[in-house]
Structures are given as C-alpha cells and as structure tokens.
Amino acid sequence: MKQLLFLSLLIVTFAAHAQDTSYLRTFNKVRINNTKTAMLVLGSWGTANLAAGLIGNSSAHGEAKYFHQMNAIWGVVNLGIATASYLGNRRLDPGQYNWQGSINEQHKIEKIFLVNGALDLAYMAGGLYMREHGKTKLFGTGYDRWKGYGNSLIFQGAFLLLFDGVNFMVHHSRGKGLFQHFNELQLTVAPGGIGMVYQW
C-alpha cells in the first residue's frame, strides 16, 4: 500500500514538475520577448532623435539649435542602452529559470522600469529648472542654450516616462499571473507522507 501511495505521489509530482517547467519556460520567453520589443522601440526613438537632432543642429538657429543638439545626444544614449539591452536579452535562455529565478527576474525587470520612471521625472524637473534659469539670461547664446537644453530634457523625459510606465504596467500585469500560478502549488499531508500537489 505504501509503495502504491509513493508511486502515485511520484507520478503526480513528475506531471506537476513537467507542467511547471513548460509554464515557466513560456512565461520567461514572453518576458524576454517583451523586453526585446521595448528595446527596439527605444532604439528606434534614439535613432530618430539622433537623425533629426543632427539635421536640426546644422540648420536651426537660436534656442531650436540647442534643442536639437541635446536631442541628438539623447539619441546616442538611448540607442546605446537599447542595443546593449537587446543583445543581452538575445543571449538569455528562457528555460534556465526555476520558480525562484523566474520570480527574481520578474521583480528585477519591474524594478528597472519603476526606477527609470522616477529618473524620468527628475529629468523633466531638471529641464524645467534649466528653462527657467535661461529666462534670467536676457540675450545671447546663454539664453538659447539653457532654454533649448531645458526643453529637450522635458521632451525626452516625457517620452521616457510614458515608455517606462507602459513597460512597467505590461510586466507587472504579467507578473500577477506568475504569482497566482505559484499560489496554486499546494502542500498536502496524507497518511504515510507529505507531498507537493499542483492543481490544474
């Protein structure tokens, strides 16, 4: 009788493990693909800002020239971050994460976008300060530079806040499914033993 109970528990555990492994692989694959897609969006934004910024910097004058100049700088930074992150995510194997690893990676990606959102607000606040500081310069390149750079920081910060906010919500929403799935694992106590049962 004990042998039959052990064999039944072994079969249930094996089936649960196989389903969990499949679920985790799919979950992590979608998370990685979502991050790669986000980096393609950021890279496209960076490329567009670099191209438009270089054209504007060479053709515009006054405040607009500095606005485009700063946008080109942001384009280089965003393109660099997006490229490095995209290539890093391409090397990830979605099957390498167990439950704890999946949860850790989920917390990590959510935290990245949340912290970046706070930084975006700081960029916008810095841009507002620069624009207001520029108003104290009555004329000359100082006026134009401060206001142009300030407007660029506000513009870039607003886009990045939207970008990070949307990505945080996407990952956070999917993360709830992971934790709900995790909660469906139940510890059962039966005569003659203890086992982990997955309800499906």
C-alpha positions as CSV (number, residue, x, y, z in Angstrom):
1,M,0.0,0.0,0.0
2,K,2.8,2.4,0.9
3,Q,4.5,1.6,-2.4
4,L,1.4,2.4,-4.3
5,L,1.0,5.7,-2.5
6,F,4.6,6.5,-3.2
7,L,4.3,5.7,-6.8
8,S,1.1,7.8,-7.1
9,L,2.8,10.7,-5.4
10,L,5.8,10.3,-7.7
11,I,3.6,10.4,-10.8
12,V,1.7,13.5,-9.7
13,T,4.9,15.2,-8.7
14,F,6.5,14.4,-12.1
15,A,3.4,15.6,-14.0
16,A,3.3,18.8,-11.9
17,H,7.0,19.4,-12.5
18,A,6.7,18.9,-16.3
19,Q,3.8,21.4,-16.4
20,D,5.6,23.9,-14.2
21,T,8.7,23.7,-16.4
22,S,6.7,24.3,-19.5
23,Y,4.8,27.2,-17.9
24,L,8.0,28.8,-16.6
25,R,9.7,28.5,-20.0
26,T,6.8,30.1,-21.8
27,F,6.4,32.8,-19.1
28,N,10.1,33.7,-19.3
29,K,10.2,33.6,-23.1
30,V,7.3,36.2,-23.2
31,R,9.1,38.4,-20.6
32,I,12.3,38.3,-22.6
33,N,10.5,39.0,-25.9
34,N,8.6,41.9,-24.3
35,T,11.8,43.4,-23.2
36,K,13.4,43.0,-26.6
37,T,10.4,44.7,-28.2
38,A,10.7,47.5,-25.7
39,M,14.4,47.9,-26.6
40,L,13.5,48.0,-30.4
41,V,11.1,50.9,-29.6
42,L,13.7,52.7,-27.5
43,G,16.4,52.1,-30.2
44,S,14.0,53.5,-32.9
45,W,13.3,56.5,-30.8
46,G,17.0,57.0,-30.2
47,T,17.8,56.7,-34.0
48,A,15.0,59.2,-34.9
49,N,16.3,61.7,-32.3
50,L,19.9,61.3,-33.5
51,A,19.0,61.8,-37.1
52,A,16.5,64.7,-36.5
53,G,18.9,66.3,-33.9
54,L,21.8,66.3,-36.3
55,I,19.8,67.9,-39.1
56,G,18.2,70.4,-36.7
57,N,21.5,71.3,-35.2
58,S,23.0,72.1,-38.5
59,S,20.0,74.0,-39.9
60,A,18.2,75.6,-37.0
61,H,19.3,78.7,-35.0
62,G,18.9,80.1,-31.5
63,E,17.0,78.1,-29.0
64,A,15.9,75.5,-31.5
65,K,19.5,74.7,-32.4
66,Y,20.3,73.7,-28.8
67,F,17.0,71.8,-28.5
68,H,18.1,69.6,-31.5
69,Q,21.6,69.3,-30.2
70,M,20.5,67.9,-26.9
71,N,18.0,65.6,-28.6
72,A,20.9,64.2,-30.7
73,I,22.9,63.5,-27.5
74,W,19.9,61.7,-26.0
75,G,19.6,59.7,-29.2
76,V,23.1,58.4,-28.9
77,V,22.5,57.4,-25.2
78,N,19.1,55.8,-25.8
79,L,20.4,53.9,-28.9
80,G,23.4,52.6,-26.9
81,I,21.2,51.5,-24.0
82,A,18.7,49.8,-26.3
83,T,21.4,48.0,-28.3
84,A,23.2,46.7,-25.2
85,S,20.0,45.5,-23.6
86,Y,18.6,43.9,-26.7
87,L,21.8,41.9,-27.4
88,G,21.9,40.9,-23.7
89,N,18.3,39.6,-23.8
90,R,19.0,37.7,-27.0
91,R,21.5,35.6,-25.1
92,L,19.1,34.6,-22.4
93,D,17.7,31.1,-22.3
94,P,14.0,31.1,-21.1
95,G,14.4,27.5,-19.9
96,Q,17.2,28.3,-17.4
97,Y,15.0,29.8,-14.7
98,N,13.3,27.8,-11.9
99,W,10.5,29.2,-9.8
100,Q,12.8,31.4,-7.7
101,G,14.8,32.5,-10.6
102,S,11.6,33.5,-12.6
103,I,10.3,35.5,-9.6
104,N,13.7,37.2,-9.2
105,E,13.8,38.2,-12.8
106,Q,10.2,39.4,-12.7
107,H,11.0,41.6,-9.7
108,K,14.2,42.9,-11.4
109,I,12.5,44.0,-14.6
110,E,9.7,45.7,-12.8
111,K,12.1,47.5,-10.6
112,I,14.2,48.7,-13.5
113,F,11.2,50.3,-15.2
114,L,9.9,51.7,-11.9
115,V,13.3,53.3,-11.0
116,N,13.7,54.6,-14.6
117,G,10.2,56.3,-14.2
118,A,11.4,58.2,-11.2
119,L,14.6,59.2,-13.1
120,D,12.4,60.5,-15.9
121,L,10.5,62.8,-13.5
122,A,13.9,64.1,-12.4
123,Y,14.9,64.8,-16.0
124,M,11.8,66.7,-16.5
125,A,12.3,68.7,-13.3
126,G,15.8,69.4,-14.4
127,G,14.6,70.6,-17.7
128,L,12.1,72.9,-16.1
129,Y,14.8,74.4,-13.9
130,M,17.1,74.9,-17.0
131,R,14.3,76.6,-18.9
132,E,13.5,78.9,-16.1
133,H,17.2,79.6,-15.5
134,G,17.5,80.5,-19.2
135,K,14.9,83.3,-18.7
136,T,17.4,85.1,-16.5
137,K,19.7,85.4,-19.4
138,L,18.4,88.4,-21.3
139,F,20.1,87.7,-24.6
140,G,22.9,85.7,-26.3
141,T,23.8,82.1,-26.5
142,G,23.4,81.5,-22.8
143,Y,19.6,82.2,-23.1
144,D,19.2,80.0,-26.1
145,R,21.4,77.1,-24.7
146,W,19.6,76.9,-21.3
147,K,16.2,77.1,-22.8
148,G,16.9,74.7,-25.7
149,Y,18.6,72.1,-23.4
150,G,15.8,72.5,-20.9
151,N,13.1,72.0,-23.4
152,S,14.9,68.9,-24.7
153,L,15.1,67.4,-21.2
154,I,11.4,67.9,-20.7
155,F,10.6,66.4,-24.1
156,Q,12.9,63.4,-23.6
157,G,11.8,62.9,-20.0
158,A,8.1,62.9,-21.0
159,F,8.6,60.3,-23.7
160,L,10.7,58.1,-21.4
161,L,8.1,58.4,-18.6
162,L,5.5,57.1,-21.0
163,F,7.8,54.4,-22.3
164,D,8.8,53.2,-18.8
165,G,5.3,53.5,-17.4
166,V,3.8,51.4,-20.2
167,N,6.5,48.7,-19.9
168,F,6.2,48.6,-16.1
169,M,2.4,48.0,-16.4
170,V,2.9,45.3,-19.1
171,H,5.4,43.4,-16.9
172,H,3.6,44.0,-13.6
173,S,0.3,42.7,-15.1
174,R,2.1,39.5,-16.4
175,G,3.8,39.1,-13.0
176,K,0.5,38.8,-11.2
177,G,-0.2,35.7,-13.3
178,L,3.1,34.2,-12.2
179,F,2.4,34.7,-8.6
180,Q,-1.2,33.4,-9.0
181,H,0.2,30.3,-10.7
182,F,2.7,29.9,-7.9
183,N,0.0,30.0,-5.3
184,E,-1.8,27.1,-7.0
185,L,1.0,24.8,-5.7
186,Q,-0.3,23.2,-2.5
187,L,1.4,21.2,0.2
188,T,-0.7,18.1,1.1
189,V,-0.4,15.9,4.1
190,A,-1.7,12.3,3.8
191,P,-1.3,9.2,5.9
192,G,2.2,7.9,5.3
193,G,3.7,11.0,3.7
194,I,3.8,14.7,2.6
195,G,3.7,15.8,-1.0
196,M,3.6,18.8,-3.2
197,V,0.5,18.8,-5.5
198,Y,-0.2,21.2,-8.3
199,Q,-3.9,21.8,-9.1
200,W,-4.7,22.0,-12.8
